[in-house]
Amino acid sequence: MSTEAKKLAKIAIASLIALSMTTPAVTQAASSSDDYIKCYGVAASNKNDCGTSLSACAASIKEAGACYAWIYAPEAICKKLANASVGTQAKDCVSPKPPTK
């Protein structure tokens, strides 16, 4: 193995060790700091967590930021997001009517 390959291997091993030492702390901080709540109005298109008035499936909304669609998020994060409604739909939210057959 060349000197350059040995250096690269040492860096890779050191990186993995460092990552393994920090990952549990980051995961624990994210999961225990807040209760997860329904955060309305911030879901990206096709990324909502559950059904809406228009569909019964997750990942089904077509428009990003739809006021009637929600994702689970820590309450503190949801409160900081623009256009977010914490726990319930915004009072002025008007969800489109489902298509008629």
C-alpha positions as CSV (number, residue, x, y, z in Angstrom):
1,M,0.0,0.0,0.0
2,S,1.4,3.4,-1.0
3,T,2.0,6.2,1.5
4,E,-0.9,8.2,0.0
5,A,-3.3,5.2,0.4
6,K,-2.3,4.7,4.0
7,K,-2.9,8.4,4.7
8,L,-6.3,8.2,3.1
9,A,-7.2,5.0,5.1
10,K,-6.2,6.7,8.3
11,I,-8.3,9.8,7.5
12,A,-11.3,7.6,6.6
13,I,-11.0,5.6,9.9
14,A,-10.7,8.7,12.0
15,S,-13.7,10.2,10.3
16,L,-15.8,7.1,11.0
17,I,-14.8,7.1,14.6
18,A,-15.6,10.8,15.0
19,L,-19.0,10.4,13.3
20,S,-19.9,7.4,15.4
21,M,-19.1,9.4,18.5
22,T,-21.4,12.4,17.6
23,T,-24.3,10.7,15.9
24,P,-26.1,9.4,19.0
25,A,-25.9,12.8,20.7
26,V,-27.4,14.5,17.7
27,T,-30.2,11.9,17.4
28,Q,-31.0,12.1,21.0
29,A,-31.1,15.9,21.0
30,A,-33.5,15.9,18.1
31,S,-35.9,13.3,19.5
32,S,-36.1,14.3,23.1
33,S,-36.0,18.1,23.0
34,D,-39.6,18.5,21.7
35,D,-42.8,16.7,21.3
36,Y,-43.6,16.1,17.6
37,I,-46.9,17.8,16.5
38,K,-48.8,18.2,13.3
39,C,-47.2,21.2,11.5
40,Y,-49.6,22.5,8.8
41,G,-48.7,24.5,5.7
42,V,-45.0,23.6,5.3
43,A,-45.0,20.2,3.6
44,A,-43.2,20.1,0.2
45,S,-45.2,18.6,-2.7
46,N,-45.6,14.8,-2.3
47,K,-44.1,14.9,1.2
48,N,-47.1,15.3,3.5
49,D,-47.2,12.8,6.4
50,C,-50.8,11.7,6.2
51,G,-54.0,12.1,4.2
52,T,-55.7,15.4,3.6
53,S,-59.2,16.5,2.6
54,L,-58.3,15.6,-1.0
55,S,-56.6,12.2,-0.4
56,A,-56.3,9.4,2.1
57,C,-52.6,8.8,1.5
58,A,-49.3,10.3,2.7
59,A,-47.0,11.8,0.1
60,S,-49.9,12.8,-2.1
61,I,-50.3,16.6,-2.1
62,K,-49.4,18.3,-5.4
63,E,-48.7,21.8,-4.1
64,A,-45.9,22.8,-1.7
65,G,-47.0,24.6,1.4
66,A,-50.7,23.6,1.2
67,C,-52.4,24.9,4.3
68,Y,-54.4,21.7,4.7
69,A,-51.4,19.3,4.5
70,W,-49.1,18.5,7.5
71,I,-45.9,16.9,8.5
72,Y,-44.8,15.8,12.0
73,A,-42.2,18.2,13.3
74,P,-40.9,19.3,16.7
75,E,-43.1,22.0,18.0
76,A,-40.3,24.5,18.5
77,I,-39.2,24.0,14.9
78,C,-42.8,24.4,13.6
79,K,-43.2,27.6,15.4
80,K,-40.2,29.1,13.7
81,L,-41.2,28.2,10.2
82,A,-42.9,30.8,8.0
83,N,-46.5,30.1,7.1
84,A,-46.6,27.2,9.6
85,S,-49.7,26.5,11.7
86,V,-49.0,24.5,14.9
87,G,-51.3,21.6,15.6
88,T,-54.3,22.7,13.6
89,Q,-55.0,24.2,10.2
90,A,-54.9,28.0,10.0
91,K,-58.3,29.5,10.4
92,D,-58.2,31.1,7.0
93,C,-57.2,27.8,5.3
94,V,-59.5,26.8,2.5
95,S,-58.8,23.4,1.2
96,P,-59.9,22.7,-2.4
97,K,-62.9,20.6,-3.0
98,P,-62.3,17.0,-4.0
99,P,-62.8,16.3,-7.6
100,T,-66.3,15.0,-8.5
101,K,-66.8,11.9,-10.6
